[in-house]
Amino acid sequence: MITTTVILAAGYGTRMKSKLPKVLHPLAGRALVEWSVLTGEAVGDTPPVVVVGHGQEHVRALLGNRVSYAVQNDLLGTGHAVMQASSLLQGKTDCVVVLYADMPLLQSSTLNQLHELFAQEAATGDLSIAMLTIERDDPQGFGRIVRNPQGQIQAVVEEVDCTPEQLHIRELNPGIYCFDGPWLWENLPKLKVSSKGEYFLTDMVALAAEQDKRVVSTLAPIEEVYGINTRSHLAQAAAVMRQRILERHMLAGVTIVDPATTYIADTVEIGPDTLILPGCHLEGTTSIGEDCQIGPNSRIVDSRIASRCRVEYSVIEEAQMDEASEIGPFGHLRKGAHLGPSVHMGNFGEVKNSYLGAGVKMGHFSYIGDATIGENVNVGAGTITCNFDGVKKNRTVLEDDVFLGSDTLLVAPVHLKRGARTGAGSVVTHDVEADTLVYGVPARPAVRSARIGDAEDNQKSNTSS
C-alpha cells in the first residue's frame, strides 16, 4: 500500500496579526510547516504534498525539493485544498493522509497509529476513511462526531450547524484523516458548496456514510491536535514542545539543572554527561559534545562545541570550539571564530573570524579579529588586533610561542614570527622576526644584548630620553 501525506498550508492566518505567513512562524527552532512535514515524512512512502497559497514563495524557499507542491490560488475551503493535489496523486497512491501545517504537536507515533488502523480495516473491505477524534468538555469550536445507535460514524457537524443536542457531544473532530485514495479522488468533486462558499473536507464523512462505506476512528491525545491560530496559541504549543525536547535530551544522558529556564531548539545535538546550567539558550544547528559544562546564562547559535569544553556566561555565534577549550565568563565568539584544543579565553574577550591554535591563553578584555594564531601563544590582557583600516579588513598572523604583553595593539596587516614578544603597551605596526622582543610606540626591537627580562628597563629608558 502506497501512502502519501497531504499537508494543508495555504491559509492566511490573519489572527496571527503578522506579515509572516502563519505556517512559517517559528516554534522550538523549526517553522510550523516543517514540524508537519517531519510528521508526514514518518508515515508516507513518498514525499509529502504541501498545498500552498498565501506566501507560497517563502514556503518553497524553506522546504525546497523536500516536498511536492500543489497550489490553491482561491481559498475555498479544506475540501478544495485537497482537490488541488489530485493531479499529483490520483492513480498513484492507495492511501492519502491529510493533516494541517498549523498542528506542530502531532507526533508521528499517533499518525502511524491512525495509518495502521486504516491498513487493518481496509483489509476487510468497504473502508473509505480512518480519522482521529478527541474527547473533551471544552469543544473550542471543533466539529462534533455524530454516530448512529450502533456507534458507527455518520457525519461531522460543524459547531455553527449543530443542533442543541449535538452541541453536547464530547467527541470532536480535529480534522486529520486517512482516505482510501481511489475513493477520495472519485468523490471529492461531489462535495457541495457551503453557505460560506467553501468546500469542507468534513462533508466527506457524511458522503461515505450515505454510500454505506465504513468510517473508523481512533482517539488522539488532546495536546497533539492543538491548532495554532494566534500568537497565544503559539506560545502554549511552544511550552509543550520545549518540554518534549528537554525530556529527550535528559533521557539521552544530558543533565539540565533547571528546565524552566533552559531553551533548546529541536535542531540541537548534545552528547551524554554534558551539564546544562540555568539560563542557557541553545539554538540552530548547534552540536555539543560529551562532558561539557554549558552556562549558566549562555547563548550558543549555529556552533560546534567539542567534548570537555566549558562555556560560562558567554555568547557563541557560528563558531567552533575544539576539545577541552573554554570561554568566559562574559566572552563572545562571533562568526568564524575557532578555538583550537585546550584554548583558554578569559572574561570579556571577543574573537571574530579568527583561529586560535592549541594551548593559546587569551587574557581578559581582549579583541582578536581576522587573525591566525599559532600554538601556545599568550595573548595578554587588553590586546587588540586593529584589523580595519577604514576601507578593508586586514589579517594578523602570530606564529607558535608568541608572547603578547598586556595592552598590545597589533596594527594589521602584521606578522609576528615564532617566539616573538611584545612589551606591555606596545603598538606593533611592522612584522616582527622570530625570537625578537619589541616594545614602545611604535614598537621596535630591544637592544640585541638585552635580556628579555630587561624589556621594562629599556622601555623606561627610552621614555626618559
Phi, psi and omega per residue, in radians:
M1 nan 2.120 3.126
I2 -1.586 2.214 -3.099
T3 -2.080 2.380 3.068
T4 -2.291 2.455 3.118
T5 -1.692 2.371 3.030
V6 -1.962 2.158 -3.086
I7 -1.957 2.122 -3.094
L8 -1.521 2.032 -3.023
A9 -2.453 0.495 -2.999
A10 -1.697 -0.163 -2.999
G11 -1.227 2.883 3.130
Y12 -1.386 -0.623 -3.072
G13 1.138 0.807 -3.022
T14 -1.081 -0.491 -3.107
R15 -1.263 -0.171 3.035
M16 -1.301 -0.304 -3.137
K17 0.940 0.944 -3.000
S18 -2.517 2.575 2.999
K19 -1.254 -0.433 -3.138
L20 -1.400 2.272 3.075
P21 -0.945 2.480 -3.043
K22 -0.931 -0.759 -3.017
V23 -1.224 -0.127 3.110
L24 -1.774 -0.012 3.081
H25 -1.140 2.391 -3.061
P26 -1.396 2.557 3.054
L27 -2.533 2.015 3.092
A28 0.932 0.692 3.021
G29 1.634 -0.046 3.106
R30 -2.345 2.641 3.006
A31 -1.204 2.674 -3.124
L32 -0.922 -0.794 -3.087
V33 -1.122 -0.547 -3.131
E34 -1.180 -0.615 3.072
W35 -1.059 -0.752 3.134
S36 -1.175 -0.631 3.099
V37 -1.116 -0.752 3.099
L38 -1.015 -0.754 3.126
T39 -1.157 -0.761 3.137
G40 -1.121 -0.646 3.120
E41 -1.110 -0.559 -3.079
A42 -1.233 -0.423 -3.081
V43 -1.866 -0.406 -3.044
G44 -1.532 2.708 3.060
D45 -1.618 -0.288 3.129
T46 -2.224 2.850 3.129
P47 -0.990 2.487 3.110
P48 -1.049 2.662 2.986
V49 -1.765 2.125 3.117
V50 -1.804 2.134 3.104
V51 -1.522 1.987 -3.041
V52 -1.954 2.783 3.094
G53 -2.718 -1.704 3.120
H54 -1.068 2.250 3.114
G55 1.180 0.443 -3.029
Q56 -1.087 -0.547 3.138
E57 -1.099 -0.566 3.124
H58 -1.324 -0.647 3.090
V59 -1.140 -0.737 3.121
R60 -1.117 -0.681 3.137
A61 -1.117 -0.606 -3.135
L62 -1.298 -0.843 -2.983
L63 -1.582 -0.414 3.088
G64 0.987 -2.404 -3.103
N65 -1.498 0.164 -3.132
R66 -1.158 -0.473 -3.089
V67 -2.302 2.964 2.938
S68 -1.720 2.821 -3.059
Y69 -2.212 2.424 2.906
A70 -2.115 2.530 -3.026
V71 -1.934 2.219 3.033
Q72 -1.924 1.628 -3.101
N73 -1.253 -0.708 3.101
D74 -1.829 2.123 -3.066
L75 -1.457 1.545 -3.054
L76 -1.947 0.592 3.036
G77 1.776 2.970 -3.052
T78 -1.188 -0.652 3.097
G79 -1.106 -0.746 3.094
H80 -1.103 -0.634 3.139
A81 -1.098 -0.799 3.141
V82 -1.149 -0.571 3.098
M83 -0.977 -0.562 -3.074
Q84 -1.174 -0.318 3.133
A85 -1.579 -0.047 -3.031
S86 -1.112 -0.682 -3.116
S87 -1.139 -0.443 3.128
L88 -1.478 -0.517 -2.924
L89 -2.049 -0.372 -3.054
Q90 -1.047 2.202 -3.127
G91 1.391 0.036 -3.071
K92 -2.073 -0.152 -3.087
T93 -2.498 2.525 -3.105
D94 -1.554 -0.577 -3.080
C95 -2.278 2.298 3.116
V96 -2.022 2.053 3.112
V97 -1.727 2.193 -3.121
V98 -1.959 2.233 3.038
L99 -2.512 -3.117 -2.994
Y100 -2.051 2.619 -3.121
A101 -1.382 -0.065 -3.136
D102 -1.954 0.418 3.059
M103 -2.112 1.245 -3.029
P104 -1.234 -0.299 -3.063
L105 -1.493 -0.143 3.105
L106 -1.138 2.181 -3.083
Q107 -1.674 2.630 -3.116
S108 -1.073 -0.549 3.130
S109 -1.092 -0.673 3.115
T110 -1.211 -0.736 3.132
L111 -1.169 -0.647 3.077
N112 -1.143 -0.620 3.087
Q113 -1.081 -0.737 3.106
L114 -1.120 -0.749 -3.121
H115 -1.131 -0.701 3.110
E116 -1.122 -0.683 3.077
L117 -1.058 -0.775 3.126
F118 -1.039 -0.812 -3.103
A119 -1.091 -0.717 -3.130
Q120 -1.165 -0.808 -3.088
E121 -1.274 -0.554 3.139
A122 -1.124 -0.456 -3.129
A123 -1.163 -0.376 3.138
T124 -1.595 -0.113 3.067
G125 1.564 2.832 3.054
D126 1.084 0.375 3.099
L127 -1.671 2.312 3.092
S128 -1.975 -0.620 -3.027
I129 -2.491 2.388 2.834
A130 -2.040 2.405 -3.023
M131 -2.463 2.680 3.012
L132 -1.485 2.495 2.976
T133 -2.312 2.863 3.057
I134 -2.337 2.792 3.086
E135 -2.208 2.210 3.046
R136 -2.887 2.813 -3.093
D137 -1.330 -0.637 3.137
D138 -1.593 1.900 -3.037
P139 -1.285 -0.404 3.126
Q140 0.870 0.617 3.058
G141 1.475 -0.002 3.123
F142 -1.202 2.647 3.034
G143 -1.205 2.673 -3.113
R144 -1.636 2.502 3.060
I145 -1.540 2.026 -3.122
V146 -1.775 2.168 3.134
R147 -2.040 2.714 3.048
N148 -1.469 3.051 -3.117
P149 -1.017 -0.387 3.113
Q150 -1.502 0.009 3.104
G151 1.526 0.106 3.133
Q152 -1.460 2.427 -3.133
I153 -1.227 2.235 -3.120
Q154 -1.920 -0.509 -3.077
A155 -2.958 2.849 2.907
V156 -2.016 2.138 -3.102
V157 -1.929 2.122 3.117
E158 -1.137 2.643 -3.012
E159 -0.995 -0.684 -3.096
V160 -1.184 -0.341 -3.111
D161 -1.794 0.052 -3.067
C162 -1.272 2.521 2.942
T163 -1.316 2.887 3.083
P164 -0.952 -0.640 3.134
E165 -1.208 -0.731 -3.119
Q166 -1.158 -0.483 3.121
L167 -1.100 -0.348 -3.133
H168 -1.544 -0.062 3.135
I169 -1.185 2.300 -3.106
R170 -1.661 -0.254 3.118
E171 -1.497 2.158 -2.955
L172 -2.135 2.807 -3.080
N173 -1.907 1.939 3.074
P174 -1.433 -0.134 3.018
G175 1.546 0.504 3.141
I176 -2.037 2.156 -2.958
Y177 -2.333 2.699 2.800
C178 -1.980 2.085 3.131
F179 -1.859 2.530 2.883
D180 -1.163 2.103 -2.996
G181 -0.997 -0.993 -3.136
P182 -1.007 -0.725 3.120
W183 -1.112 -0.722 -3.114
L184 -1.035 -0.884 -3.046
W185 -1.231 -0.482 3.087
E186 -1.251 -0.591 -2.981
N187 -1.797 -0.290 3.110
L188 -0.954 -0.729 3.134
P189 -1.126 -0.219 -3.138
K190 -1.450 -0.140 3.121
L191 -1.044 2.436 3.121
K192 -1.725 2.547 -3.138
V193 -1.216 2.443 -3.121
S194 -1.466 3.096 3.093
S195 -1.114 -0.352 3.102
K196 -1.511 -0.026 -3.105
G197 1.395 0.402 -3.100
E198 -2.152 2.821 3.085
Y199 -1.903 2.017 -3.030
F200 -1.668 2.278 3.099
L201 -1.140 -0.465 3.126
T202 -1.050 -0.485 -3.122
D203 -1.193 -0.234 3.087
M204 -1.137 -0.465 -3.141
V205 -1.154 -0.857 3.121
A206 -1.125 -0.634 3.123
L207 -1.094 -0.706 3.101
A208 -1.126 -0.757 -3.133
A209 -1.099 -0.670 3.121
E210 -1.105 -0.502 -3.135
Q211 -1.619 0.139 -3.101
D212 1.048 0.544 3.020
K213 -1.586 2.530 -3.091
R214 -1.409 2.491 3.009
V215 -2.166 2.118 -3.122
V216 -2.043 2.851 -3.071
S217 -2.530 2.833 2.994
T218 -2.480 2.531 -3.093
L219 -1.328 2.462 3.084
A220 -1.943 2.614 3.006
P221 -1.044 2.368 -3.038
I222 -1.018 -0.726 -3.053
E223 -1.135 -0.388 -3.059
E224 -1.378 -0.343 -3.097
V225 -1.903 0.553 3.139
Y226 -1.405 1.943 -3.126
G227 -1.433 2.577 -3.137
I228 -1.751 1.990 3.088
N229 -2.096 -0.430 -3.122
T230 -2.324 2.960 3.098
R231 -1.192 -0.456 3.043
S232 -1.149 -0.759 3.058
H233 -1.042 -0.709 -3.124
L234 -1.062 -0.751 -3.141
A235 -1.140 -0.684 3.127
Q236 -1.162 -0.717 3.102
A237 -1.159 -0.651 3.139
A238 -1.083 -0.647 3.137
A239 -1.114 -0.716 3.105
V240 -1.151 -0.767 -3.095
M241 -1.164 -0.698 3.114
R242 -1.041 -0.738 -3.132
Q243 -1.132 -0.696 3.084
R244 -1.044 -0.781 -3.098
I245 -1.150 -0.787 3.123
L246 -1.077 -0.737 3.132
E247 -1.065 -0.727 -3.137
R248 -1.056 -0.758 -3.131
H249 -1.216 -0.689 -3.140
M250 -1.143 -0.683 3.093
L251 -1.166 -0.387 3.127
A252 -1.579 0.079 3.040
G253 1.818 0.229 3.106
V254 -1.682 2.332 3.080
T255 -1.603 2.117 3.090
I256 -2.041 1.859 -2.970
V257 -1.133 -0.746 -3.091
D258 -2.363 1.525 -3.118
P259 -0.974 -0.530 -3.077
A260 -1.123 -0.441 -3.111
T261 -1.976 0.274 -3.084
T262 -2.004 2.247 3.086
Y263 -2.020 2.156 3.084
I264 -2.259 2.090 3.104
A265 -1.198 2.712 -3.116
D266 -1.096 -0.412 -3.070
T267 -1.464 -0.029 -3.076
V268 -1.513 2.455 3.061
E269 -2.008 2.388 -3.112
I270 -2.378 2.324 3.128
G271 -1.393 2.822 -3.130
P272 -1.158 2.716 3.126
D273 1.137 0.298 2.973
T274 -1.511 2.467 -3.115
L275 -1.850 2.142 3.086
I276 -1.885 1.973 -3.112
L277 -1.514 2.930 -3.024
P278 -1.049 2.651 3.003
G279 1.410 0.318 -3.084
C280 -1.651 2.534 3.054
H281 -2.168 2.022 -3.131
L282 -2.026 2.075 -2.927
E283 -2.317 2.848 3.003
G284 1.165 -2.625 -3.097
T285 -1.540 0.889 -3.123
T286 -1.473 2.409 3.003
S287 -2.223 2.387 -3.117
I288 -2.218 2.303 -3.083
G289 -1.370 -2.842 -3.114
E290 -1.483 2.716 2.983
D291 1.013 0.576 3.078
C292 -1.619 2.825 2.949
Q293 -2.144 2.038 -3.090
I294 -2.012 2.117 3.114
G295 1.726 -3.039 0.148
P296 -1.333 2.882 2.991
N297 0.914 1.001 3.097
S298 -2.174 2.631 3.108
R299 -2.162 2.214 -3.139
I300 -2.230 2.165 -3.060
V301 -2.227 2.216 3.011
D302 0.846 0.832 -3.043
S303 -2.294 2.812 3.119
R304 -2.044 2.087 3.138
I305 -1.999 2.060 -3.114
A306 -1.338 -3.115 -3.095
S307 -1.219 2.699 3.047
R308 1.078 0.538 3.079
C309 -1.670 2.793 3.078
R310 -2.254 2.286 3.109
V311 -2.279 2.050 -3.050
E312 -2.227 2.137 3.107
Y313 0.837 0.849 -3.015
S314 -2.364 2.888 3.112
V315 -2.112 2.259 -3.118
I316 -2.268 2.129 -3.076
E317 -2.274 2.101 3.087
E318 0.853 0.875 -3.060
A319 -2.323 3.111 -3.100
Q320 -2.451 2.413 3.034
M321 -2.161 2.153 3.116
D322 -1.453 3.067 -2.967
E323 -0.964 2.340 3.055
A324 1.143 0.309 3.024
S325 -1.458 2.827 -3.087
E326 -2.587 2.650 -3.124
I327 -2.521 2.471 3.007
G328 1.929 3.062 0.087
P329 -1.311 2.748 3.025
F330 1.100 0.782 3.033
G331 -1.741 2.895 -3.120
H332 -2.499 2.033 2.988
L333 -1.808 2.034 3.133
R334 -1.671 -3.139 -3.044
K335 -0.916 2.277 3.088
G336 1.494 0.009 3.101
A337 -1.307 2.465 -3.116
H338 -2.515 1.952 3.071
L339 -1.643 2.140 3.125
G340 -1.264 -3.077 -3.106
P341 -1.043 2.405 3.029
S342 1.025 0.483 3.031
V343 -1.347 2.392 3.032
H344 -1.927 2.185 3.112
M345 -2.135 2.005 -3.022
G346 -1.337 -3.018 -3.033
N347 -1.229 2.548 3.107
F348 1.040 0.612 3.029
G349 -1.752 2.718 3.119
E350 -2.448 2.374 3.107
V351 -2.287 2.363 3.132
K352 -2.407 2.262 3.029
N353 0.858 0.849 -3.063
S354 -2.511 2.672 3.041
Y355 -1.976 2.241 3.063
L356 -1.924 2.053 -3.037
G357 -1.223 3.046 -3.061
A358 -0.987 2.356 3.042
G359 1.361 0.120 3.114
V360 -1.133 2.419 3.038
K361 -2.000 2.025 -3.097
M362 -1.968 1.981 -3.079
G363 -1.233 -3.078 -3.044
H364 -1.324 2.765 3.039
F365 0.997 0.676 -3.117
S366 -2.024 2.675 3.070
Y367 -2.245 2.176 3.083
I368 -2.123 2.002 3.140
G369 -2.276 2.379 3.093
D370 0.948 0.951 -3.059
A371 -2.364 2.701 2.981
T372 -2.123 2.070 -3.036
I373 -2.078 2.219 -3.106
G374 -1.286 -2.962 -3.066
E375 -1.371 2.610 3.015
N376 1.001 0.595 3.077
V377 -1.511 2.442 3.028
N378 -1.780 2.074 3.098
V379 -1.807 1.815 -3.065
G380 -1.136 2.759 -3.131
A381 -0.989 2.381 3.088
G382 1.448 0.107 3.119
T383 -1.207 2.431 3.127
I384 -2.369 2.304 2.943
T385 -1.554 2.077 3.136
C386 -1.532 1.439 -2.916
N387 -1.597 -0.157 -3.074
F388 -2.068 2.127 -3.108
D389 -1.698 0.207 -3.127
G390 1.717 -0.273 3.128
V391 -2.137 -0.831 -3.099
K392 -2.486 2.857 3.076
K393 -1.504 2.449 -3.129
N394 -2.167 2.635 -3.039
R395 -1.682 2.620 3.010
T396 -1.988 2.376 3.110
V397 -2.173 2.167 3.061
L398 -2.086 2.107 3.128
E399 -1.385 3.104 -3.080
D400 -0.982 2.568 2.974
D401 1.150 0.314 3.032
V402 -1.239 2.516 3.105
F403 -2.144 2.089 3.127
L404 -1.846 2.133 3.067
G405 -1.221 2.866 -3.112
S406 -1.010 2.507 3.074
D407 1.111 0.514 3.037
T408 -1.321 2.352 3.026
L409 -1.915 2.167 -3.133
L410 -1.880 1.852 -3.053
V411 -1.527 1.769 -3.055
A412 -1.289 2.665 0.023
P413 -1.372 2.384 -3.123
V414 -2.661 2.603 -3.040
H415 -2.360 2.069 3.084
L416 -1.864 2.094 -3.053
K417 -1.428 3.020 -2.991
R418 -0.879 2.254 3.060
G419 1.349 0.048 3.098
A420 -1.136 2.680 -3.130
R421 -2.391 2.661 3.053
T422 -2.193 2.516 3.034
G423 -1.364 2.834 -3.140
A424 -1.018 2.390 3.074
G425 1.367 0.181 -3.097
S426 -1.266 2.556 3.010
V427 -2.011 1.811 -3.018
V428 -1.618 2.015 -3.090
T429 -1.977 -0.150 -3.133
H430 -2.313 2.817 3.091
D431 -1.043 2.641 -3.121
V432 -2.134 2.294 -3.111
E433 -1.270 2.874 -3.122
A434 -1.032 2.481 3.047
D435 0.971 0.542 -3.130
T436 -1.944 2.379 3.065
L437 -1.681 2.242 3.028
V438 -2.148 2.670 3.123
Y439 -2.782 2.888 3.075
G440 1.713 -3.103 -3.115
V441 -2.281 1.837 -0.105
P442 -1.280 2.787 -3.077
A443 -1.211 2.435 3.090
R444 -2.489 2.790 -3.056
P445 -1.082 2.565 3.026
A446 -1.240 2.858 3.072
V447 -0.997 2.375 -2.984
R448 -0.992 -0.564 -3.092
S449 -1.499 -0.142 -3.079
A450 -1.259 2.490 3.043
R451 -1.368 2.721 3.118
I452 -0.984 -0.594 -3.093
G453 -1.263 -0.197 -3.139
D454 -1.567 0.105 -3.047
A455 -0.998 -0.725 -3.094
E456 -1.136 -0.743 3.121
D457 -1.108 -0.720 3.124
N458 -1.065 -0.718 -3.108
Q459 -1.169 -0.718 3.122
K460 -1.106 -0.727 3.140
S461 -1.086 -0.740 -3.128
N462 -1.114 -0.670 -3.141
T463 -1.141 -0.708 -3.095
S464 -1.229 -0.448 -3.124
S465 -1.416 nan nan
